[in-house]
Amino acid sequence: MYTVKEAAQITGLTEHAVRFYTDKGLVPGLKRDGNHNRLFDDGTINWLHGVKCLKASGMPIKAIKEYRRPRVPSGGMRPFRSATH
């Protein structure tokens, strides 16, 4: 699990941006610890990378939020495709 600071370092986002995107509900599957601090795993880090790319393409927050909604019948989390695959 990664902290906000570590997630920011891994993704190249600012800590403020990481918090902003999670507060806007753009990162599904986000966990919190006993003190309500955000905790990121590899899946949520991947979502942050995806959100960063979508924002860089000019996509507005509202459209990213719509994109992130699960569309699989089980209601599971739709993963971003890794740029390395």
Buried (B, 14 or more C-beta within 10 A) or exposed (E): EBBBEBBBEBBEBEBEBBBBBBEBEBBBEBEEEEEEEBBBEEBBBBBBBBBBEBBEEEBEBEEBBEBBEEEEEEEEBEEBEEEEE
